[in-house]
Amino acid sequence: MGEEEVTISSDHCLRTEDVLSQLRKSGKLLTEWGRAIDGTPIISAWTGGDKQPAIVIAAGVHCTETSGVHGALNILD
């Protein structure tokens, strides 16, 4: 997959569609694990190759706390 720059908005309000778009643009392997009660997909993005130990960064659990989502999207590069 080609390297494409992912631009993250500094807007504090994130829409699900915007986050999904940024994840798709990242070119990383995405896995949908299920759906939230409102139908929002629960997605992981794999990056970093085979480095061990693996780590998990969770973001977006509380919809009004967007800094974790911004941070997680920024480190996908």
KARAFEN-V938783 format. One line per field, one symbol per residue. ss: DSSP state (H for helix, E for strand, - for the rest). phi: phi as a letter, one per 40 degrees, with the letter a starting at -180 (. if undefined). burial: I if it has 24 or more other C-alpha atoms within 12 Angstrom, else O. A space follows every 10 residues. Layout:
ss: ???
phi: ???
burial: ???
This chain:
ss: ---------- -----HHHHH HHHHH---EE EEEEE----- EEEEEE---- ---------- ------HHHH HHHH---
phi: .ccbcccbcc cccbcdcccc ccccccgccb bccibcdcgc cbbbbcaggb dbccbbbbag cbccbccccd ccccccc
burial: OOOOOIOIOO OOOIOOOOII OIIIIIOIOO OOOOOOOOOO OOIIIIIOOO OOOOOOOOOI OOOOOIOOII OIIOOIO
